[in-house]
Amino acid sequence: MIERNIVEKVIALEGVELLSGLTPDQLSRIALIAREVNYPPGKLILRPHVPLDALYVILDGSVEIARNGEVLHVARQSEVLGSWALFDDSPLPVTAKTVDDTALLKISRDDFYDLLSDHMELAAAIFSTLVRRFRKLIEQ
Amino acid sequence: MGLLRRWWRRTFDVRQGEVARTLFMSLYFFLILCAVHILKPIAWSLFLHRFSIDELARLYILIAFVGGLLAYVYSRLAVKVSLWAAVAGSTLVMVTVLFALWRAVSSGVAWLFYFFAVWVNLFGIVFVSQGWLFAANIFDGREAKRLYGLLGLGAILGGMAGGAITAAEAVSSGSVGLMPAGIALVMLAFVSLTVAGFVSPRHQRAAVPRIPESSHTDEEAPAGSGRTFQFRDVIGAVARHRHLLLIVGIILSTYVVEVLVEFQFNVAAKHAFSNQDELTAFLGRFNGLFLGVTTFLLQVFFTTAAVSRLGVGRTLMVSPLAVGVTAAFGIALPGITGPAATRLVEASTRYSISRTALELLYLPLPTQLKNRTKAFIDVFVDRLGRGLASLLILLLVVFGVEGSWRLSLLIVVFAGCWFALALRARGEYIATVRNRVEARRLDLENARITVHDSDTIRLLEEVAGRESERQALYALSLLGDTPGYDIVPLVEKLASSPSQVIRAKLYELARKARHPGLRERALADIEGSPTLHPDLAREAVAYLLEVSGDPLRLAARLMDHPDCFVGRAVLEALASKPEALETLVSRDWLLSAAASENPERRMLAAFAAGVRGEAGTGVLARLLRDPDARVVAAACRAAGRLGEERYLPEVVSHLLDTRARHDVIEALGAYGDRAAGYLGSLLADPGAEPALRRRIPRVLATIVSQSSVDALRRVLGDADLSVRAAALRALGALREAAPRLDFGGEELRRRIREEAQSYFELYAALALFRQSRPGGRAAGLLARTLDDRLEQTIERLFRLLGLRYAPGQIRAAYLAVRQRRRSEEFSAALELLDNILDHELREILVPMLDGSPHLLDIGREKFGVELPSLDEALEHQLRGGDPWLTACAVAAAGELRLLRLREAVSRLAASGDEIIAPVAQAAAAQLR
């Protein structure tokens, strides 16, 4: 399957809340390190107690998220799996398994950190989004 | 027609959301001035008919006295209510009194004529002043600058209409019979003002405040303060603010000149026309026709343009200059010509240019201060000026020296004072605007603490013993810097601190105090642990070598310590002793350490080579290619310390390694000017690795020299926007570090124009997208990218401006422009730029930043930028050198099925560019 081009990746990344403070130009830099991965149905993406090393954005297909066998949510296009994985490698107590043929955009933490070290403005924009999120939580 | 429309749009730039406010405020001034010009002639004709002309000077003095009293009473009452309520209250009182006068004046009681004349004079001033104060609260500074001309125009037309009505109806209706018309106009004016407040945007409506009570601070009245208005507070505020003091001075000199000119004109007219009817006809023609039309023309064609081109300060100088010159030339002119010309120039420029500029002069003041003092200044100082001039005239009459040329001379002198004050006000206006813009910047130097008293010392000693490492270190630093304080007892007391960092600080203090008491403890610290905190290693070693009897022997012993930081500390401590270093670090030692399997040992070898030289071993060449990033970083630092140019390419290449980058930048900084040439050629080479080019400016920013500046200037037009932005950031840092370096005056102006042109091109493309709303995700992404590029262009423009003008002011202005929501600061920032930029740049940049609705016209006029078609806009981006923008444009062309661009898209699809080609291939498939 042909990998999506940079414009399509940026359009997909625009739906990620963590990256909502970034300009299209900045998202294009993240798109350059984002790799498209395609999985058949039934493929385990997240396992309980296994540390995360990447963030996934669903491009096509759907992913079932369950805890102790109970399905909590079925994530679909533009939803994100492991949104905190870029900052925290603690494992999540859930499994995430593809329901059908699924295309995901994978951003590995190491690549992401390399990118941030080169582009401080990206780090600043992401911090700004995080601060807004914390402020919102506090106000709630 | 198009020319007229363009002139109107430029002269009276009323924007969306401002029309209703402007219309009703102009209507207010029209109605009020119409009423004034009906009621004033009635009052004056009644007075002059009843009393002789000698009473006129006494009446002026009375008006001045009552004016001061009224200002006091008005200010006391107005602080208790909102501005709108103050206007409503004064309208009610004025209308009631006028109504009573209308009923009573026919009785012929003498004091009523005095009262009517005084009342009508003050009535005009109070209502005009209130109107401007209200306007200052519903228009921000930028709006005011564009729209006050229209408000002034309303006032002039009102005056002309009032004069015409009086001239036409006075005979048929009788003077007193016109009074109800004046009263009705006052009531209508109040309605108009209320509507103007109502149609103002919510945030500005909310800003129409109470006229605040005087308070202890300059800027804000304390909320809920029950303190009553104090006359001395206003006087105090005026005395404290040079800006206000200058306004007072200008108003005072304006009205002194006005009364002198008016008196000279009346005397000349009386001499010129012996027949009463001819005199009346002349005065009617002069005031109604000549003066009205001249003022109208000045207001329409000159005032707004003058304020916009000359700025507030220079506009203030126009009137005194014109009056002074006319009065001086008038001396040579026969009969009434000179005094009439002076009167025409004085009154027409005062009602138009001076009035508008003076109102704008208030704007940079804090709103609370302005509201607290303006009405008082306008009413009181106006009267005071007229009173002083009246006294002067009385003296002239008493001494029989009221001849025309002497009066002309006096007018020239006072116009000179007025001009000098206006000149001073210009500088003060810019300073006030600058202060308002810069007020947000935190002055960190104020946070510095100095220790003087014993209480503070006791407190710091206590803090130094606490568990908090950070606080203890800070307290120890302050105590260590305190002159005359003996730190040794405290050092001894804290020497057993469990914190390695605090112990490091204690060794540093002990070394500076040359106190040997901690020797055993320091040795135990070093030899008792295989790994140490770098600070502890450095300070303990430095301390031991300082207090040791045989430092070389001790140094040799410490060099074998397993922690390389100890060896490094030894080398640092001995850096100023080359002989000791050569004994300690032999050629064999260097070769052996560089070949060690232990990377820490290799790091030490690199460090040693940097401190004492390579001794012909060439170890740095090997260490610069070491697989361990820490060793590479140490080798880079060593190469920088030695300034070895042969290692420069190798060192620069490590800029791409994020783990070593910090050390590499410092190493290249240590090379200094020797590296600037090589770095500059690499930076200017478009074929060099883009990531490397982007990092070079940061290095050049640390090399403070003209070579760095020149290298950075060469890439200010680079196609890679991140290189351009990085170069500008670096130049900004260099300007702050060395403002005397040559940053290229004319070249900067050209760059600013280029960036501005680029802004207008992007703006035109974005305007097209906003107008045509083509739809589609790629087109939306392209529009957002264009928007983002506009922001980036503005940032680059400000950075360029920061190289040409005062960087602090430009930075503060940029922050204010970026956060447009804070409208007062935004206005102040634009006002600052309006005053400091060159004329050419101001004409381009200020409307651009102000979000003028005529940007497309400006772009067309200044740079020939036309609004493109969709095809043209995308084609332009396809040809551009901005890869991301090109990628977006390609995707949008495919999405929108723009077949005309098929060929260009196919070319890009075959280009092999790793970013653009895949996007172009997908777009080409859509266009097939």
HADDOCK unambig.tbl for C-alpha pairs under 7 A between the chains (distance, minus, plus):
assign (segid A and resid 5 and name CA) (segid B and resid 918 and name CA) 5.72 0.50 0.50
assign (segid A and resid 5 and name CA) (segid B and resid 919 and name CA) 5.51 0.50 0.50
assign (segid A and resid 6 and name CA) (segid B and resid 915 and name CA) 6.75 0.50 0.50
assign (segid A and resid 6 and name CA) (segid B and resid 919 and name CA) 6.94 0.50 0.50
assign (segid A and resid 7 and name CA) (segid B and resid 887 and name CA) 6.94 0.50 0.50
assign (segid A and resid 7 and name CA) (segid B and resid 888 and name CA) 6.49 0.50 0.50
assign (segid A and resid 7 and name CA) (segid B and resid 919 and name CA) 6.92 0.50 0.50
assign (segid A and resid 23 and name CA) (segid B and resid 788 and name CA) 6.74 0.50 0.50
assign (segid A and resid 24 and name CA) (segid B and resid 785 and name CA) 5.83 0.50 0.50
assign (segid A and resid 25 and name CA) (segid B and resid 785 and name CA) 6.75 0.50 0.50
assign (segid A and resid 25 and name CA) (segid B and resid 884 and name CA) 6.77 0.50 0.50
assign (segid A and resid 117 and name CA) (segid B and resid 658 and name CA) 6.85 0.50 0.50
